[in-house]
Amino acid sequence: NMIWRLGQIQHSIDAVMSRQPGTAKHSYRSMVIQCLLPAFMQQLTSADSRHVAIVLYSVANAKQRLSDKQVQRLLDHLLQCAANPKPRDISNSIWAVATMGSRPTGQQLQQLLGILTRILHTANPQAIANTLWAVATMGGRVPDELLQQLVLAFASKVQQAAPQDVKDTLWAVATMDSSSRQGSC
């Protein structure tokens, strides 16, 4: 419930503050997140993967940052409670971490990508594109076999993809390919 309220508060803040100067809107959103985040972290053990994904997404969407310790703790919990995750929850979490300028540990990233590949058949093109974009943005390394699975899953759904999804996927694959070639010389 608290996570849902955070999202609702954020929408209310956006509506009210849209008539205010940008800095006031930004500082108010920041204040709300900084007030509610500790309460969520205290209740983390009762949160499910959807809750964690929404918190990460909300913080990133509000252009806020979490400490590396908070990101690691949230991702660890996401991985612990990801028995039946939705592709969107995994994708949004990876996207949020990249958008905040943070990084999961290498093991966390590989585990998250592993979960996503197991449920790729239910993923929409945007979830796949956002994941690839986020991994490339973070400078993450994806084993060739895993990257191939993600790209093939995206390609199989490309008719449903928005132009931005195609663009983000092309950019991500080119960026990851470029960085892997640079490291192998």
C-alpha positions as CSV (number, residue, x, y, z in Angstrom):
1,N,0.0,0.0,0.0
2,M,2.8,2.5,0.8
3,I,4.4,2.0,-2.6
4,W,1.1,2.5,-4.3
5,R,0.6,5.7,-2.2
6,L,4.1,6.9,-3.2
7,G,3.1,6.6,-6.9
8,Q,-0.2,8.4,-6.2
9,I,1.6,11.1,-4.2
10,Q,4.0,11.6,-7.0
11,H,1.2,12.0,-9.5
12,S,-0.5,14.5,-7.2
13,I,2.7,16.4,-6.7
14,D,3.1,16.5,-10.5
15,A,-0.4,17.9,-10.9
16,V,-0.1,20.5,-8.2
17,M,3.5,21.5,-8.9
18,S,3.0,21.7,-12.6
19,R,2.0,25.3,-11.9
20,Q,5.1,26.0,-9.9
21,P,8.7,26.7,-11.0
22,G,10.7,23.5,-11.8
23,T,13.0,23.7,-8.8
24,A,10.1,23.8,-6.4
25,K,8.6,20.7,-8.0
26,H,11.9,18.9,-7.9
27,S,12.6,19.7,-4.3
28,Y,9.1,18.7,-3.1
29,R,9.3,15.4,-4.9
30,S,12.7,14.8,-3.4
31,M,11.4,15.6,0.0
32,V,8.5,13.2,-0.3
33,I,10.8,10.4,-1.5
34,Q,13.4,11.0,1.2
35,C,10.6,10.9,3.8
36,L,9.0,7.7,2.6
37,L,12.0,5.7,1.5
38,P,13.2,4.9,5.1
39,A,9.8,3.6,6.0
40,F,9.8,1.4,2.9
41,M,13.3,0.1,3.7
42,Q,12.2,-0.8,7.3
43,Q,9.3,-2.8,5.8
44,L,11.4,-4.4,3.0
45,T,11.1,-7.9,4.3
46,S,7.3,-7.8,3.6
47,A,7.7,-6.3,0.1
48,D,7.4,-8.4,-3.0
49,S,9.2,-7.9,-6.3
50,R,6.6,-5.6,-7.7
51,H,7.0,-3.3,-4.7
52,V,10.7,-3.1,-5.1
53,A,10.4,-2.4,-8.8
54,I,8.0,0.4,-8.2
55,V,10.2,2.0,-5.6
56,L,13.2,1.9,-7.8
57,Y,11.2,3.2,-10.8
58,S,9.6,6.0,-8.7
59,V,13.0,7.2,-7.4
60,A,14.6,7.2,-10.8
61,N,11.5,8.8,-12.5
62,A,11.7,11.6,-9.9
63,K,15.4,12.1,-10.9
64,Q,16.5,11.1,-7.4
65,R,19.3,8.8,-6.4
66,L,19.8,6.1,-3.9
67,S,23.0,5.2,-2.2
68,D,24.8,2.2,-3.6
69,K,24.0,0.4,-0.3
70,Q,20.3,1.0,-0.8
71,V,20.4,-0.1,-4.4
72,Q,22.2,-3.3,-3.5
73,R,19.8,-4.0,-0.6
74,L,16.8,-3.5,-2.8
75,L,18.1,-5.7,-5.6
76,D,19.1,-8.4,-3.2
77,H,15.6,-8.4,-1.9
78,L,14.1,-8.4,-5.4
79,L,16.2,-11.5,-6.2
80,Q,15.1,-13.2,-3.0
81,C,11.4,-12.7,-3.6
82,A,11.4,-13.2,-7.4
83,A,9.6,-16.5,-7.4
84,N,7.1,-15.4,-10.0
85,P,8.4,-12.1,-11.3
86,K,6.9,-10.2,-14.2
87,P,9.3,-9.2,-17.0
88,R,8.3,-5.5,-16.4
89,D,9.4,-5.7,-12.8
90,I,12.9,-7.0,-13.7
91,S,13.2,-4.6,-16.6
92,N,12.0,-1.5,-14.7
93,S,14.4,-2.3,-11.8
94,I,17.4,-2.6,-14.1
95,W,16.3,0.5,-16.0
96,A,15.9,2.5,-12.8
97,V,19.3,1.5,-11.5
98,A,20.9,2.6,-14.7
99,T,18.8,5.9,-14.8
100,M,20.0,6.7,-11.3
101,G,23.6,6.3,-12.4
102,S,24.1,3.3,-10.2
103,R,25.1,-0.3,-10.9
104,P,24.1,-3.7,-9.6
105,T,26.9,-6.0,-8.7
106,G,28.0,-8.2,-11.5
107,Q,26.3,-11.2,-9.8
108,Q,23.1,-9.3,-9.3
109,L,23.0,-8.2,-12.9
110,Q,23.6,-11.8,-14.2
111,Q,20.9,-13.1,-11.8
112,L,18.4,-10.5,-13.0
113,L,19.1,-11.2,-16.6
114,G,18.9,-14.9,-15.9
115,I,15.4,-14.5,-14.4
116,L,14.4,-12.3,-17.4
117,T,15.5,-14.9,-19.9
118,R,13.5,-17.6,-18.2
119,I,10.3,-15.5,-18.7
120,L,11.2,-13.9,-22.0
121,H,8.1,-15.5,-23.6
122,T,5.9,-13.2,-21.6
123,A,8.1,-10.1,-22.0
124,N,6.9,-7.3,-24.3
125,P,9.4,-5.5,-26.7
126,Q,9.7,-2.5,-24.4
127,A,10.8,-4.6,-21.4
128,I,13.5,-6.2,-23.5
129,A,14.6,-2.9,-25.1
130,N,14.7,-1.1,-21.7
131,T,16.8,-3.9,-20.2
132,L,19.3,-3.9,-23.1
133,W,19.4,-0.1,-22.9
134,A,20.1,-0.1,-19.2
135,V,22.8,-2.8,-19.4
136,A,24.6,-0.9,-22.1
137,T,24.2,2.4,-20.3
138,M,25.8,0.9,-17.2
139,G,28.6,-0.6,-19.2
140,G,27.5,-4.0,-18.2
141,R,28.7,-7.2,-19.8
142,V,26.3,-9.8,-21.1
143,P,27.5,-13.2,-22.1
144,D,27.0,-13.7,-25.9
145,E,24.5,-16.5,-25.4
146,L,22.4,-14.4,-23.1
147,L,22.6,-11.3,-25.4
148,Q,21.6,-13.5,-28.3
149,Q,18.5,-14.8,-26.4
150,L,17.4,-11.2,-25.6
151,V,17.9,-9.9,-29.1
152,L,16.2,-12.9,-30.7
153,A,13.2,-12.5,-28.3
154,F,13.1,-8.8,-29.2
155,A,13.3,-9.6,-32.9
156,S,10.5,-12.1,-32.7
157,K,8.3,-9.3,-31.3
158,V,9.6,-6.4,-33.4
159,Q,6.2,-5.9,-35.1
160,Q,4.8,-4.9,-31.7
161,A,7.7,-2.7,-30.9
162,A,7.6,1.1,-30.8
163,P,10.2,3.0,-32.8
164,Q,12.0,4.0,-29.6
165,D,12.2,0.3,-28.6
166,V,13.9,-0.5,-31.9
167,K,16.2,2.5,-31.6
168,D,17.2,1.6,-28.0
169,T,17.8,-2.0,-28.9
170,L,20.0,-1.1,-31.8
171,W,22.0,1.4,-29.7
172,A,22.4,-1.0,-26.9
173,V,23.6,-3.9,-29.1
174,A,26.0,-1.6,-30.9
175,T,27.3,-0.1,-27.7
176,M,27.8,-3.5,-26.0
177,D,29.5,-4.9,-29.2
178,S,31.8,-1.8,-29.4
179,S,32.8,-2.1,-25.7
180,S,33.5,-5.8,-26.0
181,R,35.7,-5.3,-29.0
182,Q,37.6,-2.5,-27.2
183,G,38.3,-4.8,-24.3
184,S,39.5,-7.7,-26.5
185,C,42.3,-5.9,-28.4
